[in-house]
Amino acid sequence: MRRLRCSSLFVFSSPLSRVSSTAFKKPRWIKLPRNKNGIHCFPIQSTRSSLHRPLLIEVSCKLHSVVGTTVAFLLCISCAWSFTSDQSLVLEAWRYVDKYYVDQSIHPSWLQLRQKIIRQVNHQNSHALIREMLSKLDDPYTRLLEPEEYQSLKATATGQLVGIGIQMAPKIENNKVLVTFVYPQSPAAIADIRKGDAIVAIDHVPVAQEKSVEKVAMHIRGEKNTNVHITLERNGKWLEKDIQRQDYVLKTVEDQILDGNIGYLRIRSFDWNTVDEVRQVLSHWKQQHVDCCILDLRDNAGGYFPAGVGVASLFLPSNKVVVYTVDHRGIEETYYATPSGGIFTDGCVMILVNEHTASASELVTAALHEQRGALILGKKTFGKGVVQRVFPLSDGSGIAVTMMKYLTPSHMDIHKKGIEVDKNASCTVNDSLQCTPFISNQDWCFSTCTMDDKSASRE
């Protein structure tokens, strides 16, 4: 006895013969009764002999050959569940998480959630249901990106933007997001937006309604020569600014050579151009015999993961471990410095960090500290030790999925912990050379690096 479960009204049944077509009887159409759930089901008993079997054709009309001599063209109503475009979109997002999410302990609850969410989908709520689904992961980095946000994120990675020329802190705090840098001669600079201002609303929409800093950035960006209204808080007072958006290429690196052959290198973010920019600076320093480097990563929220690996490699000898990653399968991968070796591998390195130093910036900080004894000054870092991959969805939106975590060369997990500093310093970013009164001469620079032999071995 075989029970066939089908939503179609009819099932085609025909006896089969192993030997020839002469054994075929006239086909029978069997009308199936409904069960208590309204689904057509019927137990079909094989007749005559074990050579006779019911034949069920599903999904589409197909040509079937029997014993190589008889071909039957059978038409039936599809038994498969045909998903709507909105249901397919939700399933796309579900599958990316199911396949790539770093924490595979989400199964089998993730499978159960799929069944629940699919039943609720209509043409108006697919994005809301995707967000609800992702919220179960309790991971702010795995998130849905609206089409505009997805395009904005891609533009940020390439360094080519249309906006007002500011950088912001990596997260929203107290319903505000802090401006951490204003690019010189940018629309924001012309409008007198300053570092330390807190953005309260964009086009009169409160920042409190946004789910992420990426959303805030998306609303600030837009088409060239259009205006955006920014509400700021500065020293307890609210300011209103109308600013015209302009296109610009994001320069992520700035540098200068100080007295005593001390080089100062500021990296504001990591994008596709950052490694080449840093390489040019270090190559120039090598020609100028710079012996000590102050690497400023304060307010650097990270960015493109391979750029972080590439920048760290420029400071390390050949084949030194830069970082380990562990993916959703539990497979560990090792990233090494380039076989040819870095450029600035012999001089002294000090790294300036603060509570907004995150992700790729922390990767660089940990690698240089553990592999060459670089001294860390400032405040404990943010603590983001996971990496996302962004996938496109069929409606033009995207989904960022946390697909691996990274570990420092000593296998330390910094996620939600941050990196401790060797020496606390509370100066502002604009006063980077005044963090402590002694970053002013080469002798102190070298003596500090020598002292760091002890700190480099701490757990």
Sequence and secondary structure as in RCSB ss.txt:
>XXXX:A:sequence
MRRLRCSSLFVFSSPLSRVSSTAFKKPRWIKLPRNKNGIHCFPIQSTRSSLHRPLLIEVSCKLHSVVGTTVAFLL
CISCAWSFTSDQSLVLEAWRYVDKYYVDQSIHPSWLQLRQKIIRQVNHQNSHALIREMLSKLDDPYTRLLEPEEY
QSLKATATGQLVGIGIQMAPKIENNKVLVTFVYPQSPAAIADIRKGDAIVAIDHVPVAQEKSVEKVAMHIRGEKN
TNVHITLERNGKWLEKDIQRQDYVLKTVEDQILDGNIGYLRIRSFDWNTVDEVRQVLSHWKQQHVDCCILDLRDN
AGGYFPAGVGVASLFLPSNKVVVYTVDHRGIEETYYATPSGGIFTDGCVMILVNEHTASASELVTAALHEQRGAL
ILGKKTFGKGVVQRVFPLSDGSGIAVTMMKYLTPSHMDIHKKGIEVDKNASCTVNDSLQCTPFISNQDWCFSTCT
MDDKSASRE
>XXXX:A:secstr
 EEEE SSSEEEE    SS GGG    EEEE  B TTS BEEEE   SSTT       SS EEEEETTTEEEEE 
    S    HHHHHHHHHHHHHHHH S GGGTTHHHHHHHHHHTT  TTTHHHHHHHHHHTTT TTSEEE HHHH
HHHHHHHHTEEEE  EEE SS BTTBEEEEEE TTSHHHHTT  TT EEEEETTEEGGG SSHHHHHHHH  STT
 EEEEEEEETTEEEEEEEE EEEE   EEEEEETTTEEEEEE  B TTHHHHHHHHHHHHHHTT  EEEEE TT 
  B HHHHHHHHHTTS TT EEEEEEETT  EEEEE  TT  SS SSEEEEEE TT  THHHHHHHHHHHHH  E
EEES      EEEEEEE TTS EEEEEEEEEE TT    TTT    SEE    GGGGGGSSTTTT HHHHHHHHH
HHHHHTT  
